[in-house]
Amino acid sequence: MIESMTGYGRGEYAENGLRAIAEIRSINSRFVEISVKLPREFSAREFEARELVRKELQRGKISVSVQLERDASAPLPVRIKPEVIKSYVSLLHAIKEAAGITSPITLDHLLKFSDMFESVQEEPELAEREWQVICKAITHAVQAVREMRRKEGEELRRDFEARIARIEQTLDYISDLSAKTIEATREKLRARVREILADDSKVSRERLELEIVLLADKADITEECVRFRSHNKFFLETLHQYDAPGRRLSFLLQEQNREANTIAAKSQNAEISQAVVFLKEELEKIREQVQNIE
């Protein structure tokens, strides 16, 4: 099953007076980029949080934000630094004098300095319980993101299948036109050669006939159409058989475009050229969507 790289998920988990809320946002990217914002006291465990997400999401630019709510009666895991606060107050008074400002210093001014606070080392057992609550909230958020990505991926799969079906119909049309065009081209060349050789010239009739066949074969696009259909078949199989098929689908699209370009270069029929334009338009629409596939 294919998955989109775009998604949003929110997960919550509560236990023993602790409540963690995790939000995950994901957009498309060639690789996997995971940024994590945890409560300050758990900043050292960002790597663990990233790995928890990376196990489930292989591609995309992913941002993870986690909040932890504790029982209101529990002590806060931070404390102030009185000496630092006094230093900042003195600094602000000096700035006031130098700038000639008369308005008073308020708490809002002081709160802009985050180093006035320091984390309080929690008991190891309590810290581990809190971390487990956070991990479970992240896991729930990942599941929600994947569910959204799967739903969007299913919509994309249906769109791809419809477009590939239209491409197959167009290839049938091109093949029929090509067969008629080649036969008409051969007949025109034969008629022209008969005119040239009407005076029993010494030019080799066999050699000219061979050249006619070779010219007609150069305009034959049967092989390109066969290869194109083969790529279409593998494209549809990849949609159903592979996990994280985005890169494989991108490769197949390159091959499909190559065949379309070759058909256009060999075509001697305006209708075929117009049909190839339609093929390339459909391939471009698929390519734009494949960039959002994991």
N, C-alpha and C positions, 0 to 999 in steps of 0.2 A: 504493500500500500504506500502510495506516495504522500509526502507531507509538504505543505507550504513552509517557508521560513518565516512567514509573518504570523504573529499570534500574541495573545495576551492571556495571562493566567494569574489567578489570585488564590492563595491557599492560607488557611488558618488552622491552628492547632492550640488547644487549651488543655492544661493539666496542672493540678495542685496550685491554683492561684497564679499560674503563668499563662500568658496568651501571646502567641507569635503570629504575625501577619506578614506573609511574603507576597510580593508582586513581581512578575516576570514579564518583560516586554521583549519581543523578538522581531527583527527585520532582516531582510535578505543581505547576505554578504558572501563573498567567494569562500571564505574560511570561517572558522568558529572564533568569535571574539566575545568573551564573557567578562563583564564588569560587575562587581559585587559591592553593595553598600550594607554593612552590618552595623549593629549597635557598637558604639565605641569600644566597649570592654571585650568584644569578640573580634576586633579588627585583625588580630594575629591568626585567625582561623579562616581568612578569606580563601586561601588555597583549597581548604577542605570543601567549602561551599561551592567553589567553581567546579571542582571535580564531581561533586554530587550532581550538578547540572549537566556537565559534559558527558556523563554516562548515558544520558537520554537524548541530548540534543547535539547532533554532530556538525551542523552548519548554521550560520546566522550570526548577526550581531545582537547579543543578548545582554540585557541589563537586569540585575536582580536587586531588589530593595527589601530589607527586612526590618520590621519593628518588633520590639519585645515589650509587652506590658506586664508589669508585676502587680501583685496585690498592693492596694493603696497603703496598707498598714506596714508593709515591708520597708526597711531603710533603703534610701537611694544608693546606688553603687558609685556615687561620686561625692567629692567633698571639695570645699573651696581652699584656696591658698591665701591666707590673710596677708602675708608679706608681699605677695605679688600684687594683690588688690591695692594695698597702700602705695606701692610704687606707681601703679597706673593712675591713681588719684592725684599723686604729686605731679606726674607728667602732664595730666590734663589741666591742672591748675597753672602750670608753667606755660602751656600752650595758650590758655585763656589770657594770661597777662601779656604774652608776646603779641597776640593777635588783637588785643583790646576788646575781647568779648565779655559781655556782662551777664549773659544768661547762665543759670546754674548748671552744674554737672549732674546728670541724672543716671539712674540705673541702666537706662538704654545705652548710654555711652559706654559704660563699663562692660556690658554683656557682649560687646563686639570683640572682646579679647578672650578667646577660648582657653588660653593657657592659665586662666585664673582657676581652672578646675582640674582635678586629677581623679583618675579612676581608683576606686577602692578595691583592693584585692579581695575577691569573694572566697568563701570556703570552696575547696575543689569539688566537693560533692554537689553543692548547689550550682556552681558554674557548669558542671557537666549536665545536670538536669536541665538547666536553661538551654544549653547547646542542643540537647536532644529534641527539645520542643521546637527550636528554630529549624533543625534539620527536617522534622516532620512537616512543618509548615512549607518549607522549600519543596519537599517532595510532592505535597498536594498541589502547589503552584505549577510545578513541572508537568504533572498529570493534566492539569487544566489547560496549559499551553499546548501540550501535545494533542489534546482533544480538538482544540480550535484549529490547529495546524492540519490535523487529519481531515476535518470537515472541508476546509478550503482546498486541501489536496485532492479530495474526491471531486470537487467542482472542476478543478483544473484537469483531472483525468478525463472527465466526460467531454470537456472542451477539446482536449487533444485528440480523443478518439473520433470526434465529429470532424475535426479538421483533416486528420489522416484519411478518413473515408472520402472526403471531398478531393483530396490529393490523388487517391487511387482512381476515382472516377475520371479525373482530368488526365491521368496517365493513360487510361484506356482510350480516351478521346484522341490524345496525341499519337498513340500507337496506330490507331486506325488511319488518321490523317497521314502519318509517315508512310505507311504501306502504299497508300494511293499516290502520294507524292513521288515516291521512288520509282514506281512503275511508270508514271507519266513522264518523269525525267528521262528514264531509259529510252522510252519511245521517241521522245523529242530528239535525243542524241542520235539514235539510230536513223531517224529520218534525215537529219542533217548530214550524217556520214554518207547515206545513200546519194544525196545530192552531190556531195563532193566527189564521190567515186563513180559518178555516172559516165565519165569519159574514160573509164578503164585505166585510171592512173596507176603508176607503179607503187603507189603507197600500199602497204600491207593491210588488207582488209581484216585479217585475223588480229593484227596488232591493235587496230582501231577498236575492234569489238572488245578486246581485252581492256583497253583504256576506259571504255564506256562502263564496263562492269565495275572496274576499280573506282571510278568516280561515283557511281551509284552507291557502292558499299561505304564510301567515306561519309555519305549523307545518311547512312542507316543508323538509327538511334535505338535499335532493339536492345543492344547490350546495356545501354544507359538506363533504359526503362526497367529492365530486369533487375539491375543493381539497385535502382531507386526503390522498387517494390520490396526487395530484400531488406533494405534499411527501414522501410516502413514497418515490416513485420517485426524486426528486432526492436524497434521503438515501442510498439504496442506490448511486446513480451516484457520489456524492461519495466513498463508501467505497473505490471502485475507481479513480477518475480523478484525484484531487487529492492532491498532497503537502501535508503539514501541514494536514489538513482540519478540525481541531478547532473553529475559530471558525465555519466555514461550517455544520458540523453543529449547533452551539449555536443558530445563527440559525434553521435549519430546525425544530429542536425547539420554539422559541418559537412559530413559525407553526402547528405541529401542535397545540400546547396551545391556541392561540387558537381553532382550529376545533373542538376537543373542547369547549371552554367554550361556544361558540355552539350546538353540537348539544344540549348539556345544557340551555341556557336555552330553546330552542325546543321541546324534547321535551314531549309530553303523555302519555307512556307510561312506566310504572314500569320495565318491562324495558329500555327504551332508556336510561333514567337509570342503571340498574345496569350496563349494558354500557359506558357512558361512564366510569363509575368504574374499570372494568378498563382502559380505554384510558389513562386518566391515570396509573394505577399503572405500566403498562408504560413510558409516556413518562418518568416520574420515574426508573425504574430505568435507562433509557437515558441520561438527563441526568447521573446520578451517574457513569456510566462515561465519558461524553463529556468530562467535566472532566479525565480522565486521558489524553486524546488530544492528541498534538502538533498 
